[in-house]
């Protein structure tokens, strides 16, 4: 079993698997009948990510399956647990919880600096440019995880999702919020850096 990390706690079961070419990923056994057409035309790496998530689910909840709402949001059936999914090949992550949460997994890449203007608002001035890639990766992770539990097609990661000031550590917690002109909701984000990855859990 290619278990890379188990980050489970009292709130959620969270597994991260690493692709292993010797691991059997049989789409006929793992993929739900409703999703057989979904992977048509997918890149082999994306198919592996898709199937790794299903194999993790078989370990945690063997009698459940993953389905998708019209907006593309995944959910479990039966609907007695919440689910969140993320992947950054060769890793794939799955979180299952009694309460709604969002996760995101990102590989540390220098090119994130090239899209800084797309998701960073001027209020996020606490970023230390000497560690810009790690700051940006952490903020991106939190905002992506936030989007998974509090999203709208009319909102943007730049204008409606905010990560409050933090100092970089290997593991830390930061406050975050989703807001517009009328409302704001606050969330807690737990961030972990390991190897060359950043992982965020928002609830």
Secondary structure, 3 states (H helix, E strand, C coil): CCEEEECCCCCEEEEEEECCCCCCCCHHHHCCHHHCCCCCCCCHHHHHHHHHHHHHHHHHCCCCEEEECCCCCEEEECCCCEEEEEEECCEEEEEEECCCCEEEEEECCHHHHHHHHHHCCCCCCCCCHHHHHHHHHHHHHHHHHHHHHCCCCCCCCCCCEEECCCCCCCEEEEEEEEECCCCEEEEEEEEEEECCEEEEEEC
